[in-house]
Amino acid sequence: MDKKPTDSWWDALARLASKAKDHAAREASRLRADSPAGGDPPAPRRNPVIVYVLLALTLLYLFQGMQQLREEEIPYSEFLQLVDEGKIERLTVTDQLITGLRQPEAGDSEPQPFLTVPLWNNELAEQLRRKGITYDVRHGENWLGNFLFNWVLPILFIVMIWNWMARRTMGGRGLMSFGRDRFRIQADTTPKATFRDVAGAEEAKQELKETIEFLREPARIQRLGGRMPKGLLLVGPPGTGKTLLARAVAGEAGVPFFNISGSEFIELFVGVGAARTRDLFEQARQKAPCIIFIDELDAIGRSRGGPAIMGGHDEREQTLNQLLTEMDGFDPSVGVVVMAATNRPEILDKALLRSGRFDRQIVVDKPGLEDRHAILKLHTATMTLSADVDLMIVAQRTPGLVGADLANIANEAAIIAVRDDAPHVGMRHFEAAIDRVLAGPEKKSRVLNPREKRRVAYHESGHALVALHVPTGEPVHKVSIIPRGAAALGYTLQLPVEEKFLSTAQELKDQIAILLGGRTAEELALGEVSSGAQNDLEKASEIARVMICQLGMSAALGPLTFGRRQRLAYLDVEGAEERNFSEETARAIDREAKSLVEEGQDRARAILTEHRATLDRVAALLQQKEVVSGDDIRSLSEVPAKSENGWPTST
């Protein structure tokens, strides 16, 4: 045993507090050293002070137990006998306890610590000693100490552990901050986006400029008796730049910008989202004029309702109700504008979309040709381009792509140029980047055997030749039999002559024929079809059913629509198709769909039979070169070239 007395637990606490203080001083010094001049200090690293506090609580809780382990309690009568026998080496006497060391006995090598509770009635103690009675003395229970050590400290210890775990899982926020601090305010020192950073979307920018003018000069509209719009809803496909437009509005207006995602309102505990909404609008009023931007509004704004078993008042509904209340409650003259973005407006609750809440809905659609050209110029401004790069041609070859896709194409072109160790980014690098984005990366490890390679060559040649000879077929730009993506063994890339927003019945029928051209070419040249035409058959069948059931393009069934998909808003999935027609009509729809698909197959067979020699030549050239341009195919088939201004048809 250690001969030194046990350290006081107050000393241990003092050492822990000293360590925590030293760590806090070092952390503060680091933040001052790392903070840029004039800017906000960097976020502090996780502070282990909480660890020291937890250790201190543990030490307090276990202190009594440790004392019991180090010191053996003996009866007071035995203590008096040890005194008479001279076996006590050292004593510490207090008003309630006597502790000390007694001489070692047989088998012990060191003095043994002990403690005893004295009987301060000397006459009684002397009388008991004369009678040879062994007795113990117990002092009164310390109810305050028992309550502290047995109830308060364990509960506090559990709460501290829980709070520590909550901070680790919630990004530094504890249990008492569920309703706060999830939103981010754009700092004044942060580089602000402006409309110069947004290419295209001119119509959307024009509508947003009015909001900027109202934020800058609210009196302009108030003098005529008008009011500032309470809410602006940006609607459009993913990647079209809705969030960037919102940041540009904040940058142009020069006002605080509160940014929060719809999913960040929802937490584990019911009522947290509503509390967070109240806190957001309260702080926005204090910093008015300002902009609140809620990204992915559909996360909290879905239509309310659903089956009784789903419950009618869950956390999402509480958050939505609070948002509706806040948007009704604040005065538009204060200068708080609520902006939101979603790519799924059809599932939003109707109460959100009514006038007085989101007064304006601004559509941010896919960019047209000129907008794609402007977006490409913006994303290639810092790139070193070679002289052969024509961004207008790149824009013509990327119809239907959004700004995020075009940014990805520009970045992929730069990566491919670096891979080739080229001094500039050339047109061939953009071509490779477009192929990668549209059809997927090349699968060089997927090597086709000669028999499969021949079949894929005929399949893609069939697509290309039918596209060349149907009246409304788009120009063929490239045909490849290099495997790409997850399942495509080849693809035929067509580029539209001009931007299209409508399709006629003839164009849809020609598209069915082009889709079935690959399968028909396999049947003519090789005598049987393969599983590679599965995707083509699915697309052709879908086009045929859309023509009949949704577009009224069937002479037999007339200008009617049939069937309707029911959306289950509470599950966010599409339900079964509603049959609003009879079984006889269903059989008629099946007959018409089959007739349209067979008509397309017959047209493809007629074209390929007439140009069978060209089919063989194109397939042979594909097997040799693996990638053939549209000009080469037109020269082999003696079809005059159409002006090329993409979508791929793949095996």
KAUR-V916205 format. One record per backbone hydrogen bond with DSSP energy under -1.0 kcal/mol. CO is the residue of the C=O (numbers start at 1). NH is the residue of the N-H. Records with the same first field share a line. If there is no record, write none. Layout:
BEGIN
CO = NH  NH
END
This chain:
BEGIN
8 = 12
9 = 13
10 = 14
11 = 15
12 = 16
13 = 17
14 = 18
15 = 19
16 = 20
17 = 21
18 = 22
19 = 23
20 = 24
21 = 25
22 = 26
23 = 27
24 = 28
25 = 29
26 = 30
27 = 31
28 = 32
29 = 33
30 = 34
31 = 35
36 = 39
48 = 52
49 = 53
50 = 54
51 = 55
52 = 56
53 = 57
54 = 58
55 = 59
56 = 60
57 = 61
58 = 62
62 = 66
63 = 67
64 = 68
65 = 69
66 = 70
67 = 71
72 = 115
75 = 79
76 = 80
77 = 81
78 = 82
79 = 83
80 = 84
81 = 85
82 = 87
87 = 103
90 = 101
92 = 99
97 = 94
98 = 116
99 = 92
100 = 114
101 = 89  90
102 = 112
105 = 108
112 = 102
113 = 72
114 = 100
115 = 74
116 = 98
120 = 122
121 = 125
122 = 126
123 = 127
124 = 128
125 = 129
126 = 130
127 = 131
128 = 133
135 = 77
141 = 143
142 = 146
143 = 147
144 = 148
145 = 149
146 = 150
147 = 151  152
148 = 153
151 = 155
152 = 156
153 = 157
154 = 158
155 = 159
156 = 160
157 = 161
158 = 162
159 = 163
160 = 164
161 = 165
162 = 166
163 = 167
164 = 168
165 = 169
166 = 170
167 = 172
174 = 177
177 = 180
184 = 259
187 = 190
194 = 197
195 = 198
201 = 205
202 = 206
203 = 207
204 = 208
205 = 209
208 = 212
209 = 213
210 = 214
211 = 215
212 = 216
213 = 217
217 = 220
218 = 222
219 = 223
221 = 226
222 = 225
230 = 338
231 = 360
232 = 340
233 = 362
234 = 342
235 = 364
237 = 240
239 = 404
241 = 245
242 = 246
243 = 247
244 = 248
245 = 249
246 = 250
247 = 251
248 = 252
249 = 253
250 = 254  255
256 = 291
257 = 186
258 = 293
259 = 184
260 = 295
261 = 264
262 = 265
269 = 272
271 = 275
272 = 276
273 = 277
274 = 278
275 = 279
276 = 280
277 = 281
278 = 282
279 = 283
280 = 284
281 = 285
282 = 286
283 = 287
290 = 337
291 = 258
292 = 339
293 = 260
294 = 341
295 = 262
296 = 299
297 = 300  301
301 = 349
307 = 310
308 = 311
314 = 318
315 = 319
316 = 320
317 = 321
318 = 322
319 = 323
320 = 324
321 = 325
322 = 326
323 = 327
324 = 328
325 = 329
326 = 330
331 = 334
335 = 290
337 = 292
338 = 232
339 = 294
340 = 234
341 = 297
342 = 236
344 = 347
345 = 348
347 = 303
349 = 352
352 = 358
354 = 357
357 = 359
360 = 233
362 = 235
368 = 372
369 = 373
370 = 374
371 = 375
372 = 376
373 = 377
374 = 378
375 = 379
376 = 380
380 = 383
384 = 425
386 = 389
390 = 394
391 = 395
392 = 396
393 = 397
395 = 398
398 = 401
402 = 406
403 = 407
404 = 408
405 = 409
406 = 410
407 = 411
408 = 412
409 = 413
410 = 414
411 = 415
412 = 416
413 = 417
414 = 418
415 = 419
416 = 420
417 = 422
418 = 421
425 = 386
426 = 430
427 = 431
428 = 432
429 = 433
430 = 434
431 = 435
432 = 436
433 = 437
434 = 438
435 = 439
436 = 440
441 = 485
443 = 446
445 = 447
449 = 453
450 = 454
451 = 455
452 = 456
453 = 457
454 = 458
455 = 459
456 = 460
457 = 461
458 = 462
459 = 463
460 = 464
461 = 465
462 = 466
463 = 467
464 = 468
465 = 469
466 = 470
470 = 473
475 = 495
477 = 630
478 = 493
479 = 628
480 = 491
483 = 443
488 = 484
490 = 651
491 = 480
492 = 649
493 = 477  478
494 = 647
504 = 508
505 = 509
506 = 510
507 = 511
508 = 512
509 = 513
510 = 514
511 = 515
512 = 516
516 = 520
517 = 521
518 = 522
519 = 523
520 = 524
521 = 525
522 = 526
531 = 534
533 = 537
534 = 538
535 = 539
536 = 540
537 = 541
538 = 542
539 = 543
540 = 544
541 = 545
542 = 546
543 = 547
544 = 548
545 = 549
546 = 550  551
547 = 553
549 = 562
554 = 558
558 = 560
564 = 578
566 = 575
567 = 569
568 = 572  573
573 = 568
578 = 580
582 = 586
583 = 587
584 = 588
585 = 589
586 = 590
587 = 591
588 = 592
589 = 593
590 = 594
591 = 595
592 = 596
593 = 597
594 = 598
595 = 599
596 = 600
597 = 601
598 = 602
599 = 603
600 = 604
601 = 605
602 = 606
603 = 607
604 = 608
605 = 609
606 = 610
607 = 611
609 = 612
611 = 615
612 = 616
613 = 617
614 = 618
615 = 619
616 = 620
617 = 621
618 = 622
619 = 623
620 = 624
621 = 625
622 = 626
626 = 481
628 = 479
629 = 633
630 = 634
631 = 635
632 = 636
633 = 637
634 = 638  639
647 = 494
649 = 492
END
